[in-house]
């Protein structure tokens, strides 16, 4: 039971069990163990993916923070979208997250796709008033603005004093 496909197989078994035309014979203890193993593997896979998804820093710490908020919120929202039959919109959201790992702004094509995602989010009751959706919208608003490097105070060269003339 150490297959990388275990979470998908487990989900398929659970889905089959809800079908009235299918009979799944599995002991309760085996079912519980399978679900726990699948959950552990899924968490391990998500952690591995998160480690691989290192964000390339930009000149703006504000944009970097907004990108991180967007990516974190998008992961949870995409999962909920998939559970509610909106796989295409979930894929759009994941694609934007992936591109934000490499660049600090949302591309025009991604903006168009996000409009479709937001329209679908408004139709899903579980997401309508979600805090994650609010964070996603705020991050989007910030990421749609051009990157401006944070202004650091330019250090002026120290004036050199010459010898004292009397």
N, C-alpha and C positions, 0 to 999 in steps of 0.2 A: 504493500500500500504506500509506496514511496514514489509514486508517479507524479511528474509535473502537471499532468492533466487531471489529477485527483479533484481539485475544486470544480472543474467543469463537469466531470463525471458525476460527482456528488450532486451538483445542481440539477443535472439531467435526471438522476434517480429521483430526487425530490419532486421534480416536475412530473415525472411519470406516475408517481404515487398519488398525485392529485387527479389523475385522469380516471374517470369511473370505468372505462373500458379495459384498463390495464390492472393486473394484479401483481404487486411487487411483494415478494415474500422475503423479508429481512427482519432478523431479530432486533428488538428494541435496543439491546446493548450494542449490537454491531452497527446499527444506524447511528446511535449516539457517538460511538467511537469514530465512525467514518466522517461525521459532520465536524467533530473536533479536529481530526487530522486535516481535513480540508481547510478549515478555518486557520489552523496554524500555518499550513503551507501558503495560503493566500496572503497572510500577514507577512510571512518571510519574503514572498515574491514582491509585495508592495514595497517593503523596506529596501530590497535589492534594487528595484527600479528607481526609488527615490535617491539612492546613493549614486546611481548612474546619471541622474538628471541634475547635474550641477549647473547652475545658472551662470552664464557669462556676465560678469559685472559690466555696468555701463558707467558713464560719467556722472550719472545722477542717482544718488542714494534713494531719493524719493521714488524714482521709477523702479529701482530694484525692489524696494519694499512693496510697491503696488503689484509688480510682477509676481512676487512670492504669494501675496494675498490672493491674486487672481488664480494662480495655479492650484493652490490649496483648496480654494472654494470650488473651482471648476471640477476637481476630482470627485468631490462629494455630490455635486449637482449632476454630473454626467452619470454617476451610478444610479441616482434617483430617476433620471430621464430614461435610462435603459429599463429600469424596473417598471416604468409606466409606458413602455412601448415606443419610445422616441429614440431609437438607436442612432438614427442619422444625425439628429441634433447633438447627441452625446459625442458622436465622432467629430462633429464640427468643433465642439468645445475642447476636446482633447487635442485637435490639430492646432488650435490657437495657443493652447498651453505649451505645446511642443515648440512652436515657433517663438514663443516668448522666452524660452530658455536661451535662445541664441541672439535675440534682438530685443531692444527695450520698448519698441512701439508696436501697436497693432496695425498690420498691413490693411490696405483698403479691401482686398478680397475677404480677409478675415472679419472685417467690420460688417460686411454684407452678411456673412454667415452668422455672426453674432446677433444680428437683427432677427434672423429666423429662429435662433435658439431662444432669444428673449420672448418672442411671440409664443413659442411652445411652452416656455416656463410659466407664462401667464395663464396657460390653459390647464396646468397640472396643479391641482389643489394642494398637494403635499409641498410644493415649492413656492407657491404664490407669496406667502408672507415669511419665508425662511430668512434667517439672519445671513446665511451663506449667500443668498441671492443679492441681498443688500450690499454685502461686501464685494461681490462680483461686479455689481453695477458701479460702485464707487471706484474700484480699481480700473474698470474699463474707461470711465470718464477721465481718470488721471493718465492712463496709458494712451488715450487718443490725442493728448497734447504732445507737442514736440519735446524732445529731450533737451533740457537746458542744463549744462553742467553747473553744479553748485558753486557759487562764487566764494572763493577763499580769498582772504585778504592778501593782496600782493605785498610781499615784503619789499620795502624800499631799501635800496642799498644804503648802508651806513655811511654817513659823511665822514670823510677822513679829514682830520685836522692836520694842518702842516705845522711847522715849527713856529713858535711864538716870535713875532717880530716886535722889537721894542723901539 
